[in-house]
Amino acid sequence: MEELIMLGTGSAMVTNCFNTCFAIHLSEEYFLVDAGGGNGILRQLEQTNIPCENIHHMFVTHSHTDHVLGVIWVIRKIATLMNQNKYQGNFTIYCHRELIDIITTITTLTLKKKDVQQLERRIFFKEVQDGQSLSILDMKMTFFDIASIKAKQFGFTAVLPSGKRFSCLGDEPFNVRCQGYVENSEWLLSEAFCLYADRDVFKPYEKNHSTVKEACETAELLKAKNLVLYHTEDKNMKNRQYSYTTEGVAYYKGQIYVPDDLAVIVL
């Protein structure tokens, strides 16, 4: 079983959904990507029946609050389980060098000493570099710098056990320098801050984000078979799926997914 579980789909300042983060489900294990902006990640994991005991690997894309603060709560939860002898094995967090320092600092300043002591005992950081490939949970994962103009950020492409290519572009507009890592993917995950028709309302370009139009044009350029749109505004959640898909089909011939929080997509 290979599944994408969307724990959150919203951009930084949403209140009607959770910040963008997700898990790749392979057999009994879950590969967690980002964790949103707070302890709401624990509720999202609970709602999707993901036991923290089955999370042994996590990737953090960048340091913005809506992606990294939930990581501290995941560390706290797993450290607590370790201290209670309810967690088997180690927990590894993959991220770039600057993020290791940031996460370590916040953890040290905010968590209990006995939880912090699990860092470098059983909770480890693995620095990833641009173009580096690693084998994680039977996936071949290649990490790449997305060339952010804001905070240093990495995306990745994973070759799943089935052989399908699963690519995460991060939460900024696609940079052509990344094309070789992500083209011809069966699954492409891209931010789409708002509809192109609503660009004057939400001003995505001022925030260095894309609209549905640009995300779909990118997916067409990259010859992706399936496109998942996330990191959106939250002002019309009831109609988001319909309106985003309706705009997107004019620019992309593949399958468009606009998932709600807690959605499960079979890969």
C-alpha positions in Angstrom: 0.0 0.0 0.0 1.4 3.4 -1.0 -0.7 6.4 0.1 -0.4 10.1 0.4 -2.1 11.4 3.6 -2.7 15.1 3.6 -2.4 16.2 7.2 -2.9 19.9 6.3 -3.4 21.8 3.0 -3.4 25.5 4.0 -0.9 28.4 3.7 0.7 30.2 6.7 -2.2 32.3 8.0 -5.2 29.9 7.5 -7.7 29.4 10.3 -10.2 27.1 8.5 -7.7 24.3 7.8 -4.3 23.2 9.0 -1.0 24.3 7.5 0.4 22.2 4.7 2.1 18.9 5.8 1.7 15.3 4.8 2.8 11.7 5.3 3.7 9.0 2.8 2.3 5.7 4.0 4.3 2.6 3.1 3.2 -0.7 4.7 3.3 0.0 8.5 5.6 3.0 8.3 4.9 6.7 7.7 7.3 9.2 6.3 6.3 12.6 7.6 7.0 15.9 5.7 6.7 19.1 7.7 4.4 19.4 10.7 2.5 22.7 10.4 2.7 25.6 12.9 1.7 24.1 16.2 0.5 21.2 18.3 -2.5 20.8 15.9 -0.2 18.2 14.2 -0.9 15.8 17.1 -4.6 16.1 16.4 -4.1 15.6 12.6 -2.0 12.5 13.3 -4.7 11.2 15.6 -7.5 11.9 13.2 -5.8 10.0 10.4 -4.9 7.1 12.7 -1.2 7.5 12.3 0.6 6.2 15.4 3.7 8.2 16.3 5.3 4.8 17.1 5.3 4.2 13.4 7.0 7.4 12.4 10.8 6.9 12.3 11.7 9.3 9.5 10.7 12.9 8.8 11.8 15.6 6.3 11.5 19.3 7.1 11.5 21.6 4.0 12.3 25.0 5.6 12.2 27.2 8.6 8.9 29.2 8.2 6.7 28.9 11.3 3.8 27.1 9.4 6.2 24.3 8.6 8.6 24.0 11.5 6.9 24.7 14.8 4.9 21.5 14.7 8.2 19.7 14.4 8.9 20.6 18.0 5.6 18.9 19.1 6.5 15.8 17.1 9.8 15.7 18.8 8.2 16.2 22.2 5.6 13.4 21.5 8.2 10.9 20.3 10.7 11.7 23.1 7.9 11.2 25.6 7.2 7.8 24.1 10.9 6.9 24.2 11.0 7.9 27.9 8.0 5.7 28.5 9.6 2.7 26.6 6.7 2.9 24.1 8.8 3.7 21.0 11.0 1.2 19.3 14.2 2.2 17.4 15.3 5.8 16.5 13.8 8.8 14.9 15.6 10.6 12.1 14.9 14.2 10.9 16.2 15.1 7.5 16.8 18.7 6.6 19.4 21.3 5.5 22.1 22.5 7.9 20.5 25.8 8.9 17.3 23.9 10.0 19.2 21.6 12.2 20.5 24.6 14.2 17.0 26.2 14.3 15.1 23.0 15.4 17.8 22.1 18.0 17.7 25.6 19.5 13.9 25.8 19.8 13.8 22.2 21.2 16.4 23.0 23.8 14.7 26.2 24.9 11.2 24.9 25.1 11.2 21.2 26.0 11.8 19.3 29.2 15.4 18.3 29.9 14.5 14.6 29.7 13.0 15.1 26.3 15.9 17.2 25.0 18.3 14.5 26.2 16.9 12.2 23.5 18.5 14.4 20.9 21.6 12.5 19.8 20.6 9.5 21.9 17.7 8.3 19.8 16.5 11.4 17.9 19.0 12.2 15.2 19.4 14.9 12.5 20.6 14.0 9.0 21.8 16.9 7.0 20.8 16.8 3.3 22.5 18.6 0.5 21.5 19.7 -3.0 21.3 16.7 -5.3 21.9 14.2 -2.5 20.2 10.8 -2.7 19.4 8.5 0.2 17.6 5.2 0.7 14.7 5.7 3.2 12.0 3.2 3.9 12.6 1.4 0.6 12.4 4.7 -1.3 15.3 6.3 -3.2 15.0 9.9 -2.2 16.8 12.8 -3.9 16.8 16.1 -2.2 17.2 19.5 -4.0 17.5 23.1 -3.2 14.5 24.9 -4.7 16.4 28.2 -4.9 14.1 30.1 -2.6 14.3 33.9 -2.5 13.0 33.8 1.1 14.2 31.1 3.5 16.5 28.3 2.3 14.2 25.4 1.2 14.5 21.9 -0.1 12.2 19.7 -2.1 12.5 16.1 -3.0 11.7 13.3 -5.5 11.1 9.8 -4.1 11.1 6.7 -6.2 8.5 4.6 -4.3 8.8 0.8 -3.9 6.3 0.5 -6.9 8.8 2.4 -9.1 6.5 5.5 -9.3 8.1 8.9 -9.0 6.7 11.2 -6.3 7.9 14.8 -6.3 7.4 17.7 -3.8 8.2 21.2 -5.1 8.0 22.9 -1.8 5.8 26.0 -1.3 7.3 28.5 -3.7 7.1 28.9 -7.5 8.9 26.3 -9.6 12.5 27.1 -10.6 13.7 25.6 -13.8 17.0 24.6 -12.1 15.0 21.8 -10.4 13.5 20.4 -13.7 15.9 17.4 -13.9 14.9 16.2 -10.5 11.1 16.3 -11.0 10.1 15.9 -14.6 8.1 12.9 -15.7 6.8 12.2 -12.2 3.7 10.2 -11.7 2.9 12.5 -8.7 3.8 16.2 -8.5 2.9 18.2 -5.4 2.8 22.0 -5.9 1.7 25.0 -3.9 -1.2 27.1 -5.4 -1.9 30.0 -3.2 -5.1 31.0 -4.9 -7.0 31.1 -8.2 -5.4 33.2 -11.0 -8.8 34.9 -11.2 -8.3 36.0 -7.6 -4.8 37.1 -7.9 -5.7 40.8 -7.2 -7.5 39.8 -4.0 -4.9 37.5 -2.5 -1.7 39.0 -4.1 0.3 35.7 -4.4 3.1 37.2 -6.3 3.9 39.7 -3.5 4.4 36.6 -1.2 6.3 34.7 -3.9 3.6 32.1 -4.4 1.9 30.7 -7.5 -1.7 30.6 -8.6 -3.5 27.5 -9.9 -2.8 28.6 -13.4 1.0 28.7 -12.9 1.1 25.4 -10.9 -0.9 23.7 -13.7 1.3 25.2 -16.4 4.4 23.8 -14.5 2.8 20.4 -14.2 2.2 20.3 -18.0 5.7 21.5 -18.7 7.1 18.7 -16.4 4.8 16.1 -17.9 3.5 15.0 -14.6 0.7 12.5 -14.6 -1.0 13.6 -11.4 -0.9 17.0 -9.7 -1.7 17.7 -6.1 -2.4 21.4 -5.2 -1.9 22.6 -1.7 -0.7 25.5 0.5 -3.8 27.5 -0.5 -5.8 30.3 1.0 -8.9 29.3 3.0 -11.6 31.8 2.3 -13.9 29.4 0.4 -13.1 25.9 1.5 -16.5 24.6 0.5 -15.9 25.3 -3.2 -12.1 25.2 -3.2 -11.9 21.8 -4.9 -14.3 22.7 -7.6 -13.0 26.1 -8.4 -9.3 25.2 -8.4 -10.0 22.1 -10.6 -12.2 24.1 -13.0 -9.5 26.7 -13.5 -6.6 24.2 -13.7 -8.0 22.0 -16.5 -7.5 24.8 -19.0 -3.7 24.5 -18.4 -3.0 20.9 -17.5 -4.1 17.7 -19.2 -3.4 15.3 -16.3 -5.4 14.5 -13.2 -5.8 17.3 -10.7 -6.3 16.7 -6.9 -7.3 19.5 -4.5 -7.5 17.5 -1.3 -9.0 18.6 2.0 -7.2 18.1 5.3 -7.1 14.5 6.3 -7.6 13.2 2.7 -6.0 10.0 1.7 -4.9 9.5 -1.9 -3.8 6.1 -3.2 -0.6 6.5 -5.1 
